[in-house]
Amino acid sequence: MRHKDKVAVVTGAAQGIGLGCAQRLHDEGARVVLADINGAKVAEAARQLDPDAATAIGVACDVASQAEVKALIAKAVERFGTVDIMVNNAATTVAADPLDLTEEEFDRVMAVNLKGTLFGCQEAGRLMVAKGGGAIVNMSSMQAELAIPTRVPYGVSKAAINQLTKIFALSLATKGVRVNAVAPGTILTDLTRGGVLSNEDSYRMILSRTPMGRCGEVDEIGSVVSFLASSDASYVTGQTLYVDGGRLTLNYVVPVDTLPGR
Ligand SMILES: NC(=O)c1ccc[n+]([C@@H]2O[C@H](COP(=O)([O-])OP(=O)(O)OC[C@H]3O[C@@H](n4cnc5c(N)ncnc54)[C@H](O)[C@@H]3O)[C@@H](O)[C@H]2O)c1
């Protein structure tokens, strides 16, 4: 129970990786505030973790709004007394040819992914500095390093999150607050299963760039987030940890025999 007596806030926690992170932190003893733009879904997700709402609550929050992120942190303090762990996970994307991408599309993805992470670092960071400790984990992506031509704002926002992570880590380094990021490879969620992985050719293409020969499980991200948020990582700050089955290390491709998890 390495997070016993700790309070964690996870954004984008109604489903997928965010929900997996919230579950993992909860399993390891934290009281968890699950936040999501989908208020009804995140309320249900929190109820699944704790029907009595004693150790988990759901809060509706659009992370693109600084006022809503401020209110989210205030809600966590009101309900559980403090915030020790902040996981800035919420994100969105848009698929468009770079020459056709609209200003509105670019602005919305940057507002959710980059400004949302900035607001989370600021609002939780301020509280953590005041109480002399805490850990922030930002959700990055392989696309911070490896580009996909039709994902302009997503890739740009994730690259910027890596730099934001370094900047906040340096600014808070002597204040007891560590700031790191996790960059997942392709993870099995309802969304990827029903989307890119539902097509055999695209599944093969993804595995050809995945030396371990399989996609990751949600809890394989949750466990790394939990580690970085814990005192086991007490001397780690400013890092982006790629949890990708070896993809970032790979030049060219690997052979694909089977499609596990499909
Ligand atoms: N699934 C993968 O393979 C993968 C790979 C690399 C990185 N990631 C990153 O992991 C994180 C989670 O991805 P996922 O696959 O679970 O995505 P997902 O789309 O399944 O879940 C994202 C959640 O964020 C919420 N959300 C969207 N906009 C929001 C906003 N403005 N404010 C608050 N909540 C908002 C959604 O409602 C949803 O519940 C994201 O940061 C994503 O970029 C995922």
The ligand as an SDF file (V2000), in Angstrom:
LIG
                    3D

 44 48  0  0  0  0  0  0  0  0999 V2000
   -4.1460    4.3440  -25.8850 N   0  0  0  0  0  0  0  0  0  0  0  0
   -2.9310    4.4660  -26.3710 C   0  0  0  0  0  0  0  0  0  0  0  0
   -2.4370    3.5740  -27.0640 O   0  0  0  0  0  0  0  0  0  0  0  0
   -2.1160    5.7090  -26.0580 C   0  0  0  0  0  0  0  0  0  0  0  0
   -0.8220    5.7910  -26.5980 C   0  0  0  0  0  0  0  0  0  0  0  0
   -0.0400    6.9090  -26.2990 C   0  0  0  0  0  0  0  0  0  0  0  0
   -0.5270    7.9050  -25.4580 C   0  0  0  0  0  0  0  0  0  0  0  0
   -1.7820    7.7990  -24.9560 N   0  0  0  0  0  0  0  0  0  0  0  0
   -2.2100    8.8800  -24.0500 C   0  0  0  0  0  0  0  0  0  0  0  0
   -2.8150    8.3270  -22.9080 O   0  0  0  0  0  0  0  0  0  0  0  0
   -3.8470    9.1880  -22.4430 C   0  0  0  0  0  0  0  0  0  0  0  0
   -5.1570    8.4370  -22.3620 C   0  0  0  0  0  0  0  0  0  0  0  0
   -5.4230    7.8410  -23.6210 O   0  0  0  0  0  0  0  0  0  0  0  0
   -6.6040    6.8120  -23.8300 P   0  0  0  0  0  0  0  0  0  0  0  0
   -6.1990    5.9320  -24.9400 O   0  0  0  0  0  0  0  0  0  0  0  0
   -7.0260    6.2330  -22.5320 O   0  0  0  0  0  0  0  0  0  0  0  0
   -7.7190    7.8350  -24.3920 O   0  0  0  0  0  0  0  0  0  0  0  0
   -9.3110    7.8010  -24.3110 P   0  0  0  0  0  0  0  0  0  0  0  0
   -9.7690    8.6620  -25.4300 O   0  0  0  0  0  0  0  0  0  0  0  0
   -9.8290    6.4070  -24.2030 O   0  0  0  0  0  0  0  0  0  0  0  0
   -9.6080    8.5500  -22.9310 O   0  0  0  0  0  0  0  0  0  0  0  0
   -9.3930    9.9120  -22.7930 C   0  0  0  0  0  0  0  0  0  0  0  0
  -10.3220   10.4430  -21.7210 C   0  0  0  0  0  0  0  0  0  0  0  0
  -10.0860   11.8540  -21.6250 O   0  0  0  0  0  0  0  0  0  0  0  0
  -11.3440   12.4980  -21.5610 C   0  0  0  0  0  0  0  0  0  0  0  0
  -11.2190   13.8700  -22.0600 N   0  0  0  0  0  0  0  0  0  0  0  0
  -11.1190   14.2830  -23.3500 C   0  0  0  0  0  0  0  0  0  0  0  0
  -11.0710   15.6190  -23.3920 N   0  0  0  0  0  0  0  0  0  0  0  0
  -11.1140   16.0600  -22.1160 C   0  0  0  0  0  0  0  0  0  0  0  0
  -11.1140   17.3380  -21.5100 C   0  0  0  0  0  0  0  0  0  0  0  0
  -11.0780   18.4650  -22.2580 N   0  0  0  0  0  0  0  0  0  0  0  0
  -11.1410   17.4310  -20.1620 N   0  0  0  0  0  0  0  0  0  0  0  0
  -11.2280   16.3120  -19.4050 C   0  0  0  0  0  0  0  0  0  0  0  0
  -11.2630   15.0670  -19.9100 N   0  0  0  0  0  0  0  0  0  0  0  0
  -11.2000   14.9540  -21.2570 C   0  0  0  0  0  0  0  0  0  0  0  0
  -12.2780   11.6500  -22.4130 C   0  0  0  0  0  0  0  0  0  0  0  0
  -13.6450   11.8940  -22.0960 O   0  0  0  0  0  0  0  0  0  0  0  0
  -11.8130   10.2490  -22.0590 C   0  0  0  0  0  0  0  0  0  0  0  0
  -12.5000    9.7310  -20.9450 O   0  0  0  0  0  0  0  0  0  0  0  0
   -3.8710   10.3760  -23.4030 C   0  0  0  0  0  0  0  0  0  0  0  0
   -3.0490   11.4040  -22.8820 O   0  0  0  0  0  0  0  0  0  0  0  0
   -3.2500    9.8100  -24.6590 C   0  0  0  0  0  0  0  0  0  0  0  0
   -2.6710   10.8100  -25.4520 O   0  0  0  0  0  0  0  0  0  0  0  0
   -2.5920    6.7490  -25.2510 C   0  0  0  0  0  0  0  0  0  0  0  0
  1  2  1  0
  2  3  2  0
  2  4  1  0
  4  5  1  0
  4 44  2  0
  5  6  2  0
  6  7  1  0
  7  8  2  0
  8  9  1  0
  8 44  1  0
  9 10  1  0
  9 42  1  0
 10 11  1  0
 11 12  1  0
 11 40  1  0
 12 13  1  0
 13 14  1  0
 14 15  2  0
 14 16  1  0
 14 17  1  0
 17 18  1  0
 18 19  2  0
 18 20  1  0
 18 21  1  0
 21 22  1  0
 22 23  1  0
 23 24  1  0
 23 38  1  0
 24 25  1  0
 25 26  1  0
 25 36  1  0
 26 27  1  0
 26 35  1  0
 27 28  2  0
 28 29  1  0
 29 30  1  0
 29 35  2  0
 30 31  1  0
 30 32  2  0
 32 33  1  0
 33 34  2  0
 34 35  1  0
 36 37  1  0
 36 38  1  0
 38 39  1  0
 40 41  1  0
 40 42  1  0
 42 43  1  0
M  CHG  2   8   1  16  -1
M  END
$$$$
